[in-house]
């Protein structure tokens, strides 16, 4: 898929790191990552359901579709994720005058570069003439990174573009992210409302970011957000410089020879600095490892490194039930000792409930049947924490543990100052 030079989907990168636009342009196009392919498939299913006005994503479960780069099979994970978005959209459309727009390309208004350089495809727009209200909805199938709606640059760029594209007057814009597979303390569907005036002011920010990117000396600025999905991070000198800064060295050979201090020997401020850089460098190291693997596989050389066959590990050969029965004959043990029964996970159980609830039910009653089934299942579950303490940054919405909770959950020495 070809994206505009300043695509809204990459706005978090190029707005924070102006030099990344020029650096990324030098990188040959790479095949999409598996998680990106899954996202493409889920978006294709969502578009198909909305184009066909199908309210039940499970209608396509098990079918092979040719709506992406190559044929693929719709599974329950796709259906469960897409169904959340469908329920939200069709809930909006219960209002009689809703006008639905699906996968609409929107050029973003700005005065810095040619128009084709700035724009992207909005997943869903719903316009209500009677209330002069526009909904801009972005569907996220991913589960690894939670995306917040507040001040979200991607969705705001779509909304800014929609203001120009829709000829009818708009008084209010509701921006929404639907991310069913990622845990969020508030909801899988998150919205914020903005005014046309706010979006016009936001256009000034977009133009300032693009101007900075177009400068001959556009700087590379490493950071967790902008580096996370950057295609050029394996080659980024700013990331390398930041890594060396942590070591206090000028070259990597010097850094490698450095005897790293033990955590108990470091100040709290030093530990905080390293924790802040953790996500950046973890992604960078993985990107370098992936690139090195690809280079050696293609016949290149990385001094001191080679590819070998993965270590062999023993595994059972055959169907589990057959193996268990033969093992019982071999050892005279009970079948449950070798092949114990265990409950499936909560998520897998929810999928089974949803699938069962829809059997022999008319389409217009399927949503109610699913809700009733999940309500019954909820009585069999309980929410509880493992009791372990998890280290997160201060911007995490969860409240910090109290002194008593800390004492019960963690036993650690005090940090030195």
N, C-alpha and C positions, 0 to 999 in steps of 0.2 A: 504494500500500500504506500503510495507516494503522499507525503505530508508537505504542507507549505513550509517555507523557511522558518516562519514564526507561527507554528501551529499552537493553538490553545492548549492542546494536550501536553505540550512541553514547556508551557509558560513558566512553571515553577523553576525550570532549569535556566532558560535564557534570561529571565528577568533578574535572577540572582547572580548569574555568572555570564556576563556579556561575551567573554572570549570563547565560551563553549560553542557558539554558533559556527564560528570559523574553524575551530578545532574539529568539531564533529563532522563538518563538511568534507574533511580530508580522509575520513574513515570509510573504507568500502562497506557497502550495505551488507549487513549480516542477516542470516536466517533468523526468523523470530524465535524467541525463547518459548519453551513449552507452555508457560503460564500465559504468554501473549496469544498463542494459538487457541488456548482454551477460552480466553476472553473474546477472541474473534468469533468463535463458534457460538458462544452464548449471545453475543450481540446479533449474530445472524438469525438465531432462533427468535429472539425478541422482535426483530424487524419482521420476520415471517408472520409471527402471531398477530402483530399490530396491522400489517398490511392486509391480512386475511380476516381481520376482526375476530380472531380466535381468542377466547378468554381463558382457555385451558391449555397451558404449555405442555401438559402431560399427553395431550392428544398426539403429539409428534414423538413421544418416547419410543426408542427402538428403531425409528426410521432413519434411513441414510439420506442425508441432504447434500445438495451440491450448491450451497449458498455461500461458500467461502472459497478459499484458494483451491481446495480439493475436496472430494466427497468425505463426509464424516458422519459418524453415528451419534444420534441424540441420546444422551443417557439421563438418568434421574437427577444427577447433580446439575446439569444444564437446566432441566425443567424446574427443579426446586428454586433455583436462583432467579430464573426468568419470571416464574409465577409471582414472586414478591413484587416485581416491577409491574407486571400486568395488573395485579390487584390494585395497585396504587393508581395507575393510569386510568383503568376503567372505572375506578371509584370517582375520579375527577370527571370523567365523561358522563356520569349520571346526571350532571347538569346539562340541560337540553341543548344549549347553544355552543358547546365546546367544539372547537375546530382542531383536529389532530394533524400534526406534521411529523413524519418519521424520517430519520437519517437525512436531514436537510443540510446541504452545504451552505455555510454562512461566511461571506467575506467580512472581515472586521474593519470598520472604518478607521482610518488613520492617514496621516499626510507625510509620512517619512519615506516609505518604500513603495514600489508598485503594489497594486491591490492584490494580485495573485500570491504575493509573498506572505500575506497575513490572513488566515482563515482556517476553518475546520468544520467538521460535520457534527452537528448537534444530534444527540440520540433521539430526543423527543421534545417537541414544543406543543403546548396546548393553549389556544387563545379563546377567551370568552368575550365576545363583543359587548354583551349586555353590561358587564362590570368593567370592561376595558382592562382586563387582567391577563397577563401572559405567564405561563408556567414553562420554565426551561429545566428539563430533567436529564441528568447524566447517570447512566447505569454503569456500575462498577462490579464486575464479576470477581475480581481479585479478592483474596483473603489475607494476603501477607502484610499489606500496608493499609491502615485505616485512613480514609480520606475525609477531611473535615469540610463542611460546607461554608463555614464562616470565612469571609474574605477569600474564597476560592477563586483563583485567577482564571482557571480554565472555564468554569461555568459562567463567570462574569463576562469573559470575552464572547462567549456564545450569546449571552443576553444583550451585550452591546451591539453585536452584529444583528440580532433579531430586531432591535429597535429600528434599524435602518431598513431591513428587509420587509417588515410587515407594514403595509400602507395604512392600516387602521390605527386610530389613536390608542395609546397604552398609558395607563396611569400607574400601574403597579406590576412589578415583575417578581414572581416567586421562583427562587432558585432551589433546586432539590438534587440531592445525591441519593441514589438507591444502591446500597452495598450489602446484599443479603448474607454474604459468607464471611464477613469480617465482624468480629465482636466490637460493639460500641456501647458504652454505658447508657446511652440515651435511646437510640433506636437504629435500626438498619436503614430507615428512611429519615433523612435530615434536611430541613429546609430553612431558608432565610429570605426575607422580603426586602427588596430594594426599590428605589424610585428611579425614573428616567434621569433625573438630575444627578443622582449618585453615579449612574453609568456614564454619563457625559463627562463627569469629573474623572472617572476611571480611565476614560480614553486618553486623558493627559498623561496618566501613569504609563499606559501602554506605549504611547509615542516616546516618552522619556526612556523607557527600557530599550526600545528598538534603536533609538538614536545612540545609546551607549553601545549596543551590539555592533552597529555599523561603523563605529569609530575605528581608525586604523590601529590604535593602541588599546583596543577593547581588552580589559583585564580578565584573567582567569582567577576565579575566586572559589576556593574549595569550601564545601559545606555539606552537611548531612542531606538536606532536601535536594539541592541541585545536583549532587553527585550520584544520588541513589539510582537513577535510571539513565545516566549519561552514557551514550555509546562510546565516548572517547576517554572514559576514566582510566583505562589501562595505560593510556599514553599521556596522561595529564601531568605536566610539570608542576602545576600548583599543588596537586595531591602529593607528589613526591616531595616537594619542598616542605609541606606541612608535616609529613612523616619524619623528615630529617629534623625538623624543628623540635619534635617531641624528644628525639634522641639528643638534641643539642650538638649535632654533627653537620658537616657540610657534604659528605658523600656517604653512600650506602656501605661501601667496604668499612668505613670507620664506624658506622652505626652497628653493623653486624658484629664487630669485635668488641662493642661496648658491653660491659658487665652490667646487666639491668638490676636496679635496686629491688629489694623485696618490698611488697606493699606496706609492711609495718614500718619501713624506714622512710616512707614518703609522707609529705604533708597532705592534709585534706585538700588543699587547693590543687596540688599536683595530681592527686587522684581524680579530682573533678575534671581537670583538663584532659586526662587520658580517657575518662569515661565519655566525655563529650565527643571525642574523636573516634570512639569505638565503631559506630555504625559506618562512618565514612571509610575507614581503612579496611574493615571486614569486606565491604563491597569491592574496594579497590584490589585487595589481594585476590579475591575470587575472580575478578575480571582479568587480572594478569595471569592467573593459573589457567583460566579458560583459553586465553590467547596463546599461551605457550604450548598448551596441549594441541591446539589447532595447527600451530606452526610446525611442530614436530610430526604430526600426523600427515601434513602436506609435504614432508620431505625436508623441512628446514631443521635448523640446529639451535639449541639453547645450551650454551656451555655448562657442562656439569649435570645436565638433566637428560632423561630418556623416558620413553613410554614402555611399560611392561604389561603383561597380562595380569589382571586383578587376581588377588589371592583366592585360591579355591577353598570353598567351605562346604562341608557335608550338608546334604539336605535329603529329606525323604523323597523317594522316587516312586510315584504312583498316586492313586487316589487316597486321601486320608482314611476313609472308612475301610478300604481294603487293607491298608497298611496296619491299622489298629487291630483288625481281626486276626491278621497273621501274627502280630506281636503278642496277642493274647495266647495263641497256640504255642508260641515260642517260649513264653515266660510263665504261663498259667496265672497271669495277673487279671484283675478286673478290668473290663473295658473302660470304665470311667477313669481309671488310673492313667491310662495312656491317651485316652481321647475324651477328656472331661467336657461337659457341656458348660458354656458360658453365655451370658446375655450379650447381645450385640450392643454397640454403642448407642447413645441417646440419639445422635444425628441419624444413624442408619435406621433406628426404630421409628423416628418421625417420618422418614421416607416411606417405610412400610405402611404406616398408619394412613398417610395421604393416598397411597396407591390403593389400599383396601377400601378406604372410605368412598372412592369414586366408582367402585364397581356397581354396575346395574343402577346407576343414579343418572337422572336426566341432567343435561349440561347446565341448565339454569339453577340446579340445586347442588352442584358439586362443591361450590365454595362453602356453603353451609355445612355440607357433610364433612368436609375436611376440618372445618373449625370445631365441629362437635367431636370428631375423632381425636383431635389434638387436645381438646379440653379434657376428655376422658383419660388420655395418656398422662396429662399433667398431674393427675392425682397419684400416679405411680412414681413420680420423680420428686426430688428435693434439691434445692440449691445449697451447696456448702463449699467453703474454701478448703484447700488442702491444709491451711494453717501456716504454710510457709510464707516467708517474707520475700517479696520480689523487688529488686532494685529498678527504679524507673526515674526519668527526669521529672523536674518539678512541674512541668506543664501537663502531666498526666492528670486526668480529671478525678481519679480516685483519691480519697482523703488519706493522709499519712497515718501510720500506725501510732497508737498511743504508747507512752513509755511502758505501760503494763503489757501491752500486746507485743512490743518489741522484745521485752525480756522473755516472754514465753516462746517467741518464734525464732529468735536469733541469739546465738552466743558468740560474740566477737570481742576482741580487744579494742580499746578506744583508739581513735586515730590521733596521731601526734600532730601538733600545730607548728 
